[in-house]
Amino acid sequence: MFPIRTIMAVFLAASVVAQPAIGEPQLFKRHRDHILGTSFDLVVHSETEAAADQVETAILDEITRLSGILNTYDPSSEISQLNEVGQATVSLELIEVLNACDAFRKETSNALSCRIGQILEIWERAERNQKIPDRPDLRLQAGEVRRAEVGIHTSTRLVTRPEAVLFRTDALAKGYIIDKALLAGREVSPDVSGILLNIGGDMRAWGSGPHEGMWRAGISSDSSGAADGQSEGAILSFSEGALASSGTGPRDQVIDGQRFGHIISPSDGWPIKGTLSASVYA
């Protein structure tokens, strides 16, 4: 569904050294591919496998439901339908994501924008046609998007989309889905003591982890300066919260023999340069 917004090799260091006593929480791990267009890893800390199965089912059901709202690669999704019209009344979930996008757009002075769908489509066509986009034209289009008046009315859930704007909420939508899915897993099985959900390197943890109550993740960045293609990594221990990573790497585009990063700056419509990767815990 959503492109993997990360080059981080994130793994779960959740091995059990000794067999737990009866009645003590155990770790149950689940892995799936092709969830939101990437990998899905779930660790559930619970006394029974049945409880872990309940959590997994609830999480997957919530992901499927929200994908029907936020999947820009599905023409039948709610956000795709919104992108076909100038005005529509939308779901509460889509309003929440669009409001979050707008808040971060303002907080970051337009460094993050969910309005640049047409610019992203230009780069997608450029890769298919192997023709580098015209940079001055992209800069002009980015200016039109920045000046466009988008109407998001929370009380009525009415959204007005000007012609210059095409919504692409991928940068925030995956995290929103992870938050909602983990909450659904918590609610279906209150006896579970801890959950860690990792989708394509974006993860959310709740409750007690296997390492003295903490969870662990390994982070390494893809660096062309290293002989093996990877820089030295680090192990991060964290409690409840979220960890997200992004950067240059496997999703970069090669057009007419030149390499371009897949993360596009809303300020001028051109790929960012000078940053290998970033990871943030909150």
Accessible surface in RSA format (square Angstrom, percent):
REM  Atomic radii and reference values for relative SASA: ProtOr
REM  Chains: A
REM  Algorithm: Lee & Richards
REM  Probe-radius: 1.40
REM  Slices: 20
REM RES _ NUM      All-atoms   Total-Side   Main-Chain    Non-polar    All polar
REM                ABS   REL    ABS   REL    ABS   REL    ABS   REL    ABS   REL
RES MET A   1    36.73  19.0   6.36   4.2  30.37  72.3  14.02  11.9  22.70  30.1
RES PHE A   2     2.79   1.4   0.99   0.6   1.80   4.7   1.66   1.0   1.13   3.2
RES PRO A   3    17.23  12.6  10.22   9.3   7.01  25.5  16.58  13.7   0.65   4.1
RES ILE A   4    58.29  33.2  57.91  43.1   0.38   0.9  57.91  41.7   0.38   1.0
RES ARG A   5    47.72  20.0  47.70  24.3   0.02   0.0  21.55  29.4  26.17  15.9
RES THR A   6    11.39   8.1   3.18   3.2   8.21  19.6   3.18   4.3   8.21  12.4
RES ILE A   7    17.37   9.9   0.93   0.7  16.44  39.6   5.74   4.1  11.63  31.6
RES MET A   8    16.61   8.6   2.73   1.8  13.88  33.0   2.64   2.2  13.97  18.5
RES ALA A   9    47.83  44.0  36.14  55.8  11.69  26.6  46.56  65.6   1.27   3.4
RES VAL A  10    24.71  16.3   1.29   1.2  23.42  56.4   1.39   1.2  23.31  63.2
RES PHE A  11   102.57  51.3  97.96  60.7   4.61  12.0 102.57  62.2   0.00   0.0
RES LEU A  12    38.52  21.5  18.29  13.1  20.22  50.8  18.29  12.8  20.22  54.4
RES ALA A  13    29.58  27.2  19.56  30.2  10.01  22.8  28.65  40.3   0.93   2.5
RES ALA A  14     5.12   4.7   3.46   5.3   1.66   3.8   3.46   4.9   1.66   4.4
RES SER A  15    82.99  70.1  71.74  95.7  11.25  25.9  46.64  99.3  36.35  50.9
RES VAL A  16    82.69  54.4  50.76  46.0  31.94  77.0  53.99  46.9  28.71  77.9
RES VAL A  17   154.51 101.7 118.32 107.1  36.18  87.2 123.61 107.4  30.90  83.8
RES ALA A  18    71.97  66.2  58.95  91.0  13.02  29.6  65.72  92.6   6.25  16.6
RES GLN A  19   155.27  86.8 124.39  90.9  30.88  73.5  58.96 125.5  96.31  73.0
RES PRO A  20    32.77  23.9  15.45  14.1  17.32  63.0  22.25  18.4  10.52  65.4
RES ALA A  21    59.28  54.5  44.80  69.1  14.49  33.0  55.21  77.7   4.08  10.8
RES ILE A  22   183.16 104.2 152.52 113.6  30.64  73.9 159.12 114.6  24.04  65.2
RES GLY A  23    48.08  59.3   0.00   N/A  48.08  59.3  29.19  80.1  18.89  42.3
RES GLU A  24    88.01  50.5  86.45  65.4   1.56   3.7  28.83  55.8  59.18  48.3
RES PRO A  25    53.49  39.0  44.23  40.3   9.25  33.6  44.23  36.5   9.25  57.5
RES GLN A  26    61.20  34.2  58.55  42.8   2.65   6.3   7.01  14.9  54.19  41.1
RES LEU A  27    25.67  14.3   3.75   2.7  21.92  55.1   3.75   2.6  21.92  59.0
RES PHE A  28    27.74  13.9  25.40  15.7   2.34   6.1  27.74  16.8   0.00   0.0
RES LYS A  29   111.21  54.3  90.84  55.7  20.37  48.5  59.33  53.4  51.88  55.3
RES ARG A  30    44.21  18.6  38.29  19.5   5.92  14.1  23.86  32.6  20.35  12.3
RES HIS A  31   108.44  59.3  80.79  56.2  27.66  70.7  67.95  70.0  40.50  47.1
RES ARG A  32   103.93  43.6  98.98  50.5   4.94  11.8  19.04  26.0  84.88  51.4
RES ASP A  33    83.89  58.8  67.28  67.0  16.60  39.3  14.83  34.9  69.06  68.9
RES HIS A  34   164.07  89.7 141.37  98.3  22.71  58.1  95.18  98.1  68.89  80.2
RES ILE A  35    31.89  18.1  30.49  22.7   1.40   3.4  31.89  23.0   0.00   0.0
RES LEU A  36     9.61   5.4   2.07   1.5   7.54  18.9   2.31   1.6   7.30  19.6
RES GLY A  37    41.88  51.7   0.00   N/A  41.88  51.7  17.44  47.9  24.44  54.7
RES THR A  38    10.68   7.6   1.32   1.3   9.36  22.3   9.37  12.6   1.31   2.0
RES SER A  39    39.49  33.4  37.52  50.1   1.97   4.5  18.29  39.0  21.20  29.7
RES PHE A  40     0.00   0.0   0.00   0.0   0.00   0.0   0.00   0.0   0.00   0.0
RES ASP A  41    35.06  24.6  35.06  34.9   0.00   0.0   4.39  10.3  30.66  30.6
RES LEU A  42     0.75   0.4   0.00   0.0   0.75   1.9   0.00   0.0   0.75   2.0
RES VAL A  43     1.07   0.7   1.07   1.0   0.00   0.0   1.07   0.9   0.00   0.0
RES VAL A  44     0.03   0.0   0.03   0.0   0.00   0.0   0.03   0.0   0.00   0.0
RES HIS A  45    22.83  12.5  22.83  15.9   0.00   0.0  12.60  13.0  10.23  11.9
RES SER A  46     1.94   1.6   1.12   1.5   0.83   1.9   1.94   4.1   0.00   0.0
RES GLU A  47    97.57  56.0  84.37  63.8  13.21  31.4  16.12  31.2  81.45  66.5
RES THR A  48    72.14  51.3  67.85  68.8   4.30  10.2  64.41  86.5   7.73  11.7
RES GLU A  49    95.05  54.6  89.85  68.0   5.20  12.4  20.93  40.5  74.12  60.5
RES ALA A  50    69.19  63.6  60.36  93.1   8.83  20.1  64.69  91.1   4.50  11.9
RES ALA A  51    12.13  11.2  10.46  16.1   1.67   3.8  11.52  16.2   0.60   1.6
RES ALA A  52     0.01   0.0   0.01   0.0   0.00   0.0   0.01   0.0   0.00   0.0
RES ASP A  53    62.20  43.6  61.21  60.9   1.00   2.4  25.59  60.2  36.62  36.5
RES GLN A  54    93.66  52.4  87.80  64.2   5.86  13.9  28.80  61.3  64.85  49.2
RES VAL A  55     0.00   0.0   0.00   0.0   0.00   0.0   0.00   0.0   0.00   0.0
RES GLU A  56    16.86   9.7  16.86  12.8   0.00   0.0   1.10   2.1  15.76  12.9
RES THR A  57    77.53  55.1  75.21  76.3   2.32   5.5  50.33  67.6  27.21  41.1
RES ALA A  58    17.32  15.9   9.32  14.4   8.00  18.2  15.29  21.5   2.02   5.4
RES ILE A  59     0.00   0.0   0.00   0.0   0.00   0.0   0.00   0.0   0.00   0.0
RES LEU A  60    29.05  16.2  28.36  20.3   0.69   1.7  28.53  20.0   0.52   1.4
RES ASP A  61    89.33  62.6  82.25  81.9   7.08  16.7  27.21  64.0  62.12  62.0
RES GLU A  62    27.65  15.9  25.90  19.6   1.75   4.2   3.34   6.5  24.31  19.8
RES ILE A  63     8.23   4.7   8.23   6.1   0.00   0.0   8.23   5.9   0.00   0.0
RES THR A  64    99.39  70.7  90.90  92.2   8.49  20.2  68.10  91.5  31.29  47.3
RES ARG A  65   111.50  46.8  98.16  50.0  13.34  31.8  72.49  99.1  39.01  23.6
RES LEU A  66     0.00   0.0   0.00   0.0   0.00   0.0   0.00   0.0   0.00   0.0
RES SER A  67    22.64  19.1  22.40  29.9   0.24   0.5   8.61  18.3  14.03  19.7
RES GLY A  68    39.78  49.1   0.00   N/A  39.78  49.1  29.28  80.3  10.50  23.5
RES ILE A  69    20.51  11.7  20.51  15.3   0.00   0.0  20.51  14.8   0.00   0.0
RES LEU A  70     0.00   0.0   0.00   0.0   0.00   0.0   0.00   0.0   0.00   0.0
RES ASN A  71    19.75  13.6  19.75  19.1   0.00   0.0   0.06   0.2  19.68  19.0
RES THR A  72    24.81  17.6   2.70   2.7  22.11  52.7   2.68   3.6  22.13  33.5
RES TYR A  73   102.35  47.8  71.71  40.8  30.64  79.7  73.09  54.9  29.26  36.1
RES ASP A  74    44.95  31.5  42.48  42.3   2.46   5.8  11.35  26.7  33.60  33.5
RES PRO A  75   107.51  78.4  97.76  89.1   9.75  35.4 103.46  85.4   4.05  25.2
RES SER A  76    85.51  72.3  61.20  81.7  24.30  56.0  46.35  98.7  39.15  54.9
RES SER A  77     1.26   1.1   0.00   0.0   1.26   2.9   1.26   2.7   0.00   0.0
RES GLU A  78    43.08  24.7  36.58  27.7   6.50  15.5  30.69  59.4  12.39  10.1
RES ILE A  79     0.00   0.0   0.00   0.0   0.00   0.0   0.00   0.0   0.00   0.0
RES SER A  80    13.54  11.4  10.53  14.1   3.01   6.9  10.77  22.9   2.77   3.9
RES GLN A  81    93.09  52.1  91.52  66.9   1.58   3.8  36.22  77.1  56.87  43.1
RES LEU A  82     2.26   1.3   0.53   0.4   1.73   4.3   1.57   1.1   0.69   1.9
RES ASN A  83    23.03  15.9  15.05  14.5   7.98  19.2   6.97  16.8  16.06  15.5
RES GLU A  84   136.66  78.5 107.40  81.3  29.26  69.7  30.17  58.3 106.50  87.0
RES VAL A  85    65.75  43.3  60.25  54.5   5.50  13.3  65.75  57.1   0.00   0.0
RES GLY A  86    40.02  49.3   0.00   N/A  40.02  49.3  27.24  74.8  12.78  28.6
RES GLN A  87   103.25  57.7  83.05  60.7  20.21  48.1  19.53  41.6  83.72  63.5
RES ALA A  88    28.42  26.1  20.54  31.7   7.89  17.9  28.42  40.0   0.00   0.0
RES THR A  89    94.75  67.4  64.26  65.2  30.49  72.7  41.77  56.1  52.99  80.1
RES VAL A  90     5.85   3.9   2.01   1.8   3.84   9.2   5.14   4.5   0.71   1.9
RES SER A  91    27.47  23.2  19.99  26.7   7.48  17.2  26.17  55.7   1.29   1.8
RES LEU A  92    97.05  54.1  94.38  67.5   2.68   6.7  94.38  66.3   2.68   7.2
RES GLU A  93    32.57  18.7  32.57  24.6   0.00   0.0   3.99   7.7  28.58  23.3
RES LEU A  94     0.00   0.0   0.00   0.0   0.00   0.0   0.00   0.0   0.00   0.0
RES ILE A  95     0.88   0.5   0.88   0.7   0.00   0.0   0.88   0.6   0.00   0.0
RES GLU A  96    63.54  36.5  55.29  41.8   8.26  19.7  28.39  54.9  35.15  28.7
RES VAL A  97     1.45   1.0   0.78   0.7   0.66   1.6   1.45   1.3   0.00   0.0
RES LEU A  98     2.97   1.7   1.76   1.3   1.22   3.1   1.78   1.2   1.19   3.2
RES ASN A  99    50.12  34.6  45.54  44.0   4.58  11.0  22.35  53.8  27.77  26.8
RES ALA A 100    38.92  35.8  30.59  47.2   8.33  18.9  37.73  53.1   1.19   3.1
RES CYS A 101     5.98   4.5   5.09   5.7   0.89   2.1   5.79  14.7   0.19   0.2
RES ASP A 102    27.54  19.3  24.89  24.8   2.65   6.3   7.69  18.1  19.85  19.8
RES ALA A 103    51.66  47.5  44.65  68.9   7.01  15.9  50.85  71.6   0.80   2.1
RES PHE A 104    98.04  49.0  98.04  60.7   0.00   0.0  98.04  59.4   0.00   0.0
RES ARG A 105    42.92  18.0  41.78  21.3   1.13   2.7   4.15   5.7  38.77  23.5
RES LYS A 106   138.23  67.4 114.45  70.2  23.78  56.6  72.90  65.6  65.32  69.6
RES GLU A 107   146.08  83.9 113.24  85.7  32.84  78.2  36.01  69.7 110.07  89.9
RES THR A 108    53.21  37.8  36.04  36.5  17.17  40.9  44.62  59.9   8.59  13.0
RES SER A 109   101.67  85.9  71.51  95.4  30.16  69.5  46.28  98.5  55.39  77.6
RES ASN A 110    18.22  12.6  16.82  16.3   1.40   3.4  12.56  30.2   5.66   5.5
RES ALA A 111    72.92  67.0  46.48  71.7  26.44  60.1  55.07  77.6  17.85  47.3
RES LEU A 112    46.90  26.1  43.84  31.4   3.06   7.7  46.90  32.9   0.00   0.0
RES SER A 113    12.83  10.8   1.48   2.0  11.34  26.1   0.24   0.5  12.59  17.6
RES CYS A 114     2.68   2.0   1.56   1.7   1.12   2.6   1.45   3.7   1.23   1.3
RES ARG A 115    20.20   8.5  20.20  10.3   0.00   0.0   5.47   7.5  14.73   8.9
RES ILE A 116    10.06   5.7   9.94   7.4   0.12   0.3  10.06   7.2   0.00   0.0
RES GLY A 117     0.00   0.0   0.00   N/A   0.00   0.0   0.00   0.0   0.00   0.0
RES GLN A 118    53.48  29.9  51.66  37.8   1.82   4.3  13.87  29.5  39.60  30.0
RES ILE A 119     0.08   0.0   0.07   0.1   0.01   0.0   0.07   0.1   0.01   0.0
RES LEU A 120    20.18  11.2  19.26  13.8   0.93   2.3  19.49  13.7   0.70   1.9
RES GLU A 121    61.29  35.2  61.02  46.2   0.28   0.7  10.81  20.9  50.49  41.2
RES ILE A 122    37.90  21.6  36.49  27.2   1.41   3.4  36.49  26.3   1.41   3.8
RES TRP A 123     4.59   1.8   4.59   2.2   0.00   0.0   4.59   2.4   0.00   0.0
RES GLU A 124    55.85  32.1  53.60  40.6   2.25   5.4  30.15  58.3  25.70  21.0
RES ARG A 125   108.44  45.5 108.44  55.3   0.00   0.0  39.97  54.6  68.47  41.5
RES ALA A 126     6.90   6.3   2.31   3.6   4.59  10.4   6.55   9.2   0.35   0.9
RES GLU A 127    72.05  41.4  67.02  50.7   5.02  12.0  17.31  33.5  54.74  44.7
RES ARG A 128   166.39  69.9 131.06  66.8  35.33  84.1  74.45 101.7  91.95  55.7
RES ASN A 129   104.65  72.2  77.72  75.1  26.92  64.8  22.04  53.0  82.61  79.8
RES GLN A 130    86.17  48.2  72.49  53.0  13.67  32.6  49.02 104.3  37.15  28.2
RES LYS A 131   155.45  75.8 150.18  92.1   5.28  12.6  95.03  85.5  60.42  64.4
RES ILE A 132    49.42  28.1  33.13  24.7  16.29  39.3  33.13  23.9  16.29  44.2
RES PRO A 133    17.93  13.1   1.88   1.7  16.05  58.3  12.81  10.6   5.12  31.8
RES ASP A 134    76.83  53.8  61.26  61.0  15.58  36.8  28.64  67.4  48.19  48.1
RES ARG A 135    95.80  40.2  92.68  47.2   3.13   7.4  28.49  38.9  67.31  40.8
RES PRO A 136    74.64  54.4  73.35  66.9   1.28   4.7  73.93  61.0   0.71   4.4
RES ASP A 137    87.27  61.1  82.42  82.0   4.85  11.5  25.35  59.7  61.92  61.8
RES LEU A 138     2.83   1.6   2.49   1.8   0.34   0.9   2.83   2.0   0.00   0.0
RES ARG A 139   117.56  49.4 113.60  57.9   3.96   9.4  52.32  71.5  65.24  39.5
RES LEU A 140   123.52  68.8 120.17  86.0   3.35   8.4 122.81  86.2   0.71   1.9
RES GLN A 141    40.71  22.8  38.34  28.0   2.38   5.7  13.58  28.9  27.13  20.6
RES ALA A 142     0.85   0.8   0.00   0.0   0.85   1.9   0.12   0.2   0.73   1.9
RES GLY A 143     3.90   4.8   0.00   N/A   3.90   4.8   3.90  10.7   0.00   0.0
RES GLU A 144    93.01  53.4  87.30  66.0   5.71  13.6  23.31  45.1  69.70  56.9
RES VAL A 145     5.43   3.6   5.23   4.7   0.20   0.5   5.23   4.5   0.20   0.5
RES ARG A 146   108.79  45.7  91.15  46.5  17.63  42.0  40.91  55.9  67.88  41.1
RES ARG A 147   158.45  66.5 137.10  69.9  21.36  50.8  76.48 104.5  81.97  49.7
RES ALA A 148    18.72  17.2   2.23   3.4  16.49  37.5  12.59  17.7   6.13  16.2
RES GLU A 149   149.95  86.1 136.40 103.2  13.55  32.3  61.63 119.2  88.32  72.1
RES VAL A 150    24.98  16.4   0.07   0.1  24.91  60.0   0.70   0.6  24.28  65.9
RES GLY A 151    17.07  21.1   0.00   N/A  17.07  21.1  15.80  43.4   1.27   2.8
RES ILE A 152    36.26  20.6  10.56   7.9  25.70  61.9  10.56   7.6  25.70  69.7
RES HIS A 153    89.90  49.1  85.65  59.5   4.25  10.9  54.20  55.9  35.71  41.6
RES THR A 154    78.57  55.9  68.14  69.1  10.43  24.9  55.68  74.8  22.89  34.6
RES SER A 155   111.35  94.1  68.76  91.8  42.59  98.1  58.30 124.2  53.05  74.3
RES THR A 156    86.18  61.3  69.21  70.2  16.97  40.4  74.60 100.2  11.58  17.5
RES ARG A 157    94.51  39.7  94.51  48.2   0.00   0.0   3.91   5.4  90.60  54.9
RES LEU A 158    52.12  29.0  52.12  37.3   0.00   0.0  52.12  36.6   0.00   0.0
RES VAL A 159     0.00   0.0   0.00   0.0   0.00   0.0   0.00   0.0   0.00   0.0
RES THR A 160    46.46  33.0  46.46  47.1   0.00   0.0  42.31  56.8   4.15   6.3
RES ARG A 161    31.05  13.0  24.40  12.4   6.65  15.8   0.00   0.0  31.05  18.8
RES PRO A 162    35.68  26.0  25.33  23.1  10.36  37.6  35.68  29.5   0.00   0.0
RES GLU A 163   158.18  90.8 144.25 109.1  13.93  33.2  62.14 120.2  96.03  78.4
RES ALA A 164    25.72  23.6  15.51  23.9  10.21  23.2  23.11  32.5   2.61   6.9
RES VAL A 165     0.00   0.0   0.00   0.0   0.00   0.0   0.00   0.0   0.00   0.0
RES LEU A 166    27.86  15.5  27.86  19.9   0.00   0.0  27.86  19.6   0.00   0.0
RES PHE A 167     3.75   1.9   3.55   2.2   0.20   0.5   3.55   2.2   0.20   0.6
RES ARG A 168    28.64  12.0  23.53  12.0   5.10  12.2   2.16   3.0  26.47  16.0
RES THR A 169     0.00   0.0   0.00   0.0   0.00   0.0   0.00   0.0   0.00   0.0
RES ASP A 170     2.92   2.0   0.64   0.6   2.29   5.4   0.63   1.5   2.30   2.3
RES ALA A 171    54.73  50.3  26.85  41.4  27.88  63.4  28.38  40.0  26.34  69.8
RES LEU A 172    38.35  21.4  34.27  24.5   4.09  10.3  35.58  25.0   2.77   7.5
RES ALA A 173     0.00   0.0   0.00   0.0   0.00   0.0   0.00   0.0   0.00   0.0
RES LYS A 174     4.80   2.3   4.80   2.9   0.00   0.0   4.73   4.3   0.07   0.1
RES GLY A 175    32.76  40.4   0.00   N/A  32.76  40.4  29.44  80.8   3.32   7.4
RES TYR A 176    36.14  16.9  30.26  17.2   5.88  15.3  34.09  25.6   2.05   2.5
RES ILE A 177     0.00   0.0   0.00   0.0   0.00   0.0   0.00   0.0   0.00   0.0
RES ILE A 178     4.35   2.5   4.35   3.2   0.00   0.0   4.35   3.1   0.00   0.0
RES ASP A 179    60.21  42.2  55.73  55.5   4.48  10.6  14.55  34.3  45.65  45.5
RES LYS A 180    65.04  31.7  62.46  38.3   2.58   6.1  20.83  18.7  44.21  47.1
RES ALA A 181     0.00   0.0   0.00   0.0   0.00   0.0   0.00   0.0   0.00   0.0
RES LEU A 182     2.94   1.6   2.94   2.1   0.00   0.0   2.94   2.1   0.00   0.0
RES LEU A 183    80.68  44.9  80.36  57.5   0.33   0.8  80.67  56.7   0.01   0.0
RES ALA A 184    23.04  21.2  17.55  27.1   5.49  12.5  20.41  28.7   2.63   7.0
RES GLY A 185     0.00   0.0   0.00   N/A   0.00   0.0   0.00   0.0   0.00   0.0
RES ARG A 186    88.09  37.0  81.96  41.8   6.13  14.6   6.37   8.7  81.73  49.5
RES GLU A 187   125.45  72.0  96.81  73.2  28.65  68.2  43.13  83.4  82.32  67.2
RES VAL A 188    65.62  43.2  44.55  40.3  21.07  50.8  52.22  45.4  13.40  36.3
RES SER A 189     6.46   5.5   3.69   4.9   2.77   6.4   1.80   3.8   4.65   6.5
RES PRO A 190   114.46  83.4  85.43  77.9  29.03 105.5  91.44  75.5  23.01 143.0
RES ASP A 191   126.72  88.8 104.58 104.1  22.13  52.3  32.56  76.6  94.16  93.9
RES VAL A 192     4.21   2.8   0.14   0.1   4.08   9.8   0.14   0.1   4.08  11.1
RES SER A 193    39.95  33.8  28.17  37.6  11.78  27.1  35.14  74.8   4.81   6.7
RES GLY A 194     0.00   0.0   0.00   N/A   0.00   0.0   0.00   0.0   0.00   0.0
RES ILE A 195     0.00   0.0   0.00   0.0   0.00   0.0   0.00   0.0   0.00   0.0
RES LEU A 196     1.04   0.6   1.04   0.7   0.00   0.0   1.04   0.7   0.00   0.0
RES LEU A 197     0.00   0.0   0.00   0.0   0.00   0.0   0.00   0.0   0.00   0.0
RES ASN A 198     7.48   5.2   7.22   7.0   0.27   0.6   0.00   0.0   7.48   7.2
RES ILE A 199     0.00   0.0   0.00   0.0   0.00   0.0   0.00   0.0   0.00   0.0
RES GLY A 200     6.79   8.4   0.00   N/A   6.79   8.4   6.28  17.2   0.51   1.1
RES GLY A 201     6.50   8.0   0.00   N/A   6.50   8.0   2.64   7.2   3.87   8.7
RES ASP A 202    20.01  14.0  20.01  19.9   0.00   0.0   5.92  13.9  14.09  14.1
RES MET A 203     4.01   2.1   0.00   0.0   4.01   9.6   0.11   0.1   3.90   5.2
RES ARG A 204    69.00  29.0  68.98  35.2   0.01   0.0   3.17   4.3  65.82  39.9
RES ALA A 205     0.76   0.7   0.00   0.0   0.76   1.7   0.00   0.0   0.76   2.0
RES TRP A 206    47.24  19.0  47.24  22.9   0.00   0.0  38.09  20.3   9.15  14.8
RES GLY A 207    15.09  18.6   0.00   N/A  15.09  18.6  10.87  29.8   4.23   9.5
RES SER A 208    47.22  39.9  40.96  54.7   6.26  14.4  30.05  64.0  17.17  24.1
RES GLY A 209     3.13   3.9   0.00   N/A   3.13   3.9   0.00   0.0   3.13   7.0
RES PRO A 210    37.38  27.2   6.18   5.6  31.20 113.4  10.51   8.7  26.86 167.0
RES HIS A 211    36.90  20.2  29.47  20.5   7.43  19.0  22.44  23.1  14.47  16.8
RES GLU A 212   182.52 104.8 138.85 105.0  43.66 104.0  69.74 134.9 112.78  92.1
RES GLY A 213    30.91  38.1   0.00   N/A  30.91  38.1  18.30  50.2  12.61  28.2
RES MET A 214    68.22  35.3  68.22  45.1   0.00   0.0  49.48  42.1  18.74  24.8
RES TRP A 215     3.68   1.5   3.66   1.8   0.02   0.1   3.68   2.0   0.00   0.0
RES ARG A 216    95.45  40.1  91.62  46.7   3.83   9.1   2.58   3.5  92.87  56.3
RES ALA A 217     0.00   0.0   0.00   0.0   0.00   0.0   0.00   0.0   0.00   0.0
RES GLY A 218     1.02   1.3   0.00   N/A   1.02   1.3   1.02   2.8   0.00   0.0
RES ILE A 219    32.78  18.7  28.11  20.9   4.67  11.3  28.42  20.5   4.36  11.8
RES SER A 220    18.56  15.7  15.52  20.7   3.04   7.0  14.48  30.8   4.09   5.7
RES SER A 221    18.54  15.7  16.58  22.1   1.96   4.5   7.29  15.5  11.24  15.8
RES ASP A 222    54.52  38.2  49.49  49.3   5.02  11.9  10.19  24.0  44.33  44.2
RES SER A 223    15.07  12.7  15.07  20.1   0.00   0.0   0.94   2.0  14.13  19.8
RES SER A 224   117.78  99.5  79.73 106.4  38.04  87.6  56.52 120.4  61.25  85.8
RES GLY A 225    77.29  95.3   0.00   N/A  77.29  95.3  40.52 111.2  36.78  82.4
RES ALA A 226    30.87  28.4  15.68  24.2  15.18  34.5  23.71  33.4   7.16  19.0
RES ALA A 227   121.68 111.9  69.05 106.6  52.63 119.7  82.54 116.2  39.14 103.7
RES ASP A 228   117.41  82.2  81.09  80.7  36.32  85.9  50.96 119.9  66.46  66.3
RES GLY A 229    29.11  35.9   0.00   N/A  29.11  35.9  26.04  71.4   3.07   6.9
RES GLN A 230    89.84  50.2  84.04  61.4   5.80  13.8  15.57  33.1  74.27  56.3
RES SER A 231    39.38  33.3  29.98  40.0   9.40  21.7  29.77  63.4   9.61  13.5
RES GLU A 232   174.16 100.0 144.49 109.3  29.66  70.6  65.26 126.2 108.90  88.9
RES GLY A 233    49.16  60.6   0.00   N/A  49.16  60.6  12.98  35.6  36.18  81.0
RES ALA A 234    66.04  60.7  54.99  84.9  11.05  25.1  63.10  88.9   2.94   7.8
RES ILE A 235   101.40  57.7  71.15  53.0  30.24  72.9  71.15  51.2  30.24  82.1
RES LEU A 236    59.07  32.9  57.51  41.1   1.56   3.9  59.07  41.5   0.00   0.0
RES SER A 237    55.34  46.8  36.41  48.6  18.93  43.6  22.04  46.9  33.29  46.6
RES PHE A 238     5.75   2.9   2.47   1.5   3.29   8.6   5.75   3.5   0.00   0.0
RES SER A 239    50.73  42.9  49.56  66.1   1.17   2.7  23.49  50.0  27.24  38.2
RES GLU A 240    93.85  53.9  82.99  62.8  10.85  25.8  27.68  53.5  66.17  54.0
RES GLY A 241    13.89  17.1   0.00   N/A  13.89  17.1  13.11  36.0   0.78   1.7
RES ALA A 242    35.81  32.9  34.81  53.7   1.00   2.3  34.98  49.3   0.83   2.2
RES LEU A 243     2.45   1.4   1.60   1.1   0.86   2.2   1.70   1.2   0.75   2.0
RES ALA A 244    49.56  45.6  47.16  72.8   2.40   5.5  47.41  66.8   2.15   5.7
RES SER A 245     4.05   3.4   0.00   0.0   4.05   9.3   1.61   3.4   2.44   3.4
RES SER A 246    37.55  31.7  35.83  47.8   1.72   4.0  31.76  67.6   5.79   8.1
RES GLY A 247     5.26   6.5   0.00   N/A   5.26   6.5   5.26  14.4   0.00   0.0
RES THR A 248    27.11  19.3  26.92  27.3   0.19   0.5  21.56  29.0   5.55   8.4
RES GLY A 249    13.34  16.5   0.00   N/A  13.34  16.5  11.59  31.8   1.75   3.9
RES PRO A 250   108.90  79.4  69.53  63.4  39.37 143.1  82.97  68.5  25.93 161.2
RES ARG A 251   105.83  44.4  91.58  46.7  14.25  33.9  21.66  29.6  84.17  51.0
RES ASP A 252    22.14  15.5   8.86   8.8  13.28  31.4   0.00   0.0  22.14  22.1
RES GLN A 253    17.77   9.9  17.68  12.9   0.09   0.2   4.36   9.3  13.42  10.2
RES VAL A 254    68.02  44.8  60.52  54.8   7.50  18.1  60.52  52.6   7.50  20.3
RES ILE A 255     0.00   0.0   0.00   0.0   0.00   0.0   0.00   0.0   0.00   0.0
RES ASP A 256    96.78  67.8  77.02  76.7  19.76  46.7  10.34  24.3  86.44  86.2
RES GLY A 257    73.15  90.2   0.00   N/A  73.15  90.2  34.24  94.0  38.91  87.1
RES GLN A 258    95.94  53.6  91.86  67.1   4.08   9.7  30.45  64.8  65.49  49.7
RES ARG A 259   160.35  67.3 131.41  67.0  28.94  68.9  53.81  73.5 106.54  64.6
RES PHE A 260    14.39   7.2  11.04   6.8   3.35   8.7  14.39   8.7   0.00   0.0
RES GLY A 261    10.48  12.9   0.00   N/A  10.48  12.9   2.50   6.9   7.98  17.9
RES HIS A 262    20.32  11.1  11.30   7.9   9.02  23.1  13.17  13.6   7.15   8.3
RES ILE A 263    39.85  22.7  39.49  29.4   0.37   0.9  39.55  28.5   0.30   0.8
RES ILE A 264    14.07   8.0   2.60   1.9  11.47  27.7   2.60   1.9  11.47  31.1
RES SER A 265    23.21  19.6  20.95  28.0   2.26   5.2  12.41  26.4  10.79  15.1
RES PRO A 266     7.67   5.6   6.04   5.5   1.63   5.9   6.12   5.1   1.55   9.6
RES SER A 267    64.55  54.5  56.10  74.9   8.45  19.5  41.20  87.7  23.34  32.7
RES ASP A 268    30.90  21.6  30.90  30.8   0.00   0.0   8.19  19.3  22.71  22.6
RES GLY A 269     0.01   0.0   0.00   N/A   0.01   0.0   0.01   0.0   0.00   0.0
RES TRP A 270    21.23   8.5  20.78  10.1   0.45   1.1  18.50   9.9   2.72   4.4
RES PRO A 271     7.97   5.8   1.69   1.5   6.28  22.8   1.69   1.4   6.28  39.1
RES ILE A 272    60.85  34.6  51.63  38.5   9.22  22.2  57.63  41.5   3.23   8.8
RES LYS A 273   166.37  81.2 134.44  82.5  31.93  76.0  88.10  79.3  78.27  83.4
RES GLY A 274    87.38 107.8   0.00   N/A  87.38 107.8  43.41 119.1  43.97  98.5
RES THR A 275    72.60  51.6  64.58  65.5   8.02  19.1  38.02  51.1  34.57  52.3
RES LEU A 276    88.01  49.0  82.04  58.7   5.97  15.0  82.04  57.6   5.97  16.1
RES SER A 277    33.02  27.9  11.75  15.7  21.27  49.0   0.30   0.6  32.71  45.8
RES ALA A 278    57.64  53.0  47.21  72.9  10.43  23.7  55.10  77.6   2.53   6.7
RES SER A 279    44.86  37.9  13.18  17.6  31.68  73.0  12.83  27.3  32.03  44.9
RES VAL A 280    96.95  63.8  90.83  82.2   6.12  14.7  94.57  82.2   2.38   6.5
RES TYR A 281    96.01  44.8  70.38  40.0  25.63  66.7  59.36  44.6  36.65  45.2
RES ALA A 282    90.13  82.9  54.77  84.5  35.36  80.4  85.42 120.3   4.71  12.5
END  Absolute sums over single chains surface
CHAIN  1 A    13929.3      10974.1       2955.2       7610.6       6318.7
END  Absolute sums over all chains
TOTAL         13929.3      10974.1       2955.2       7610.6       6318.7
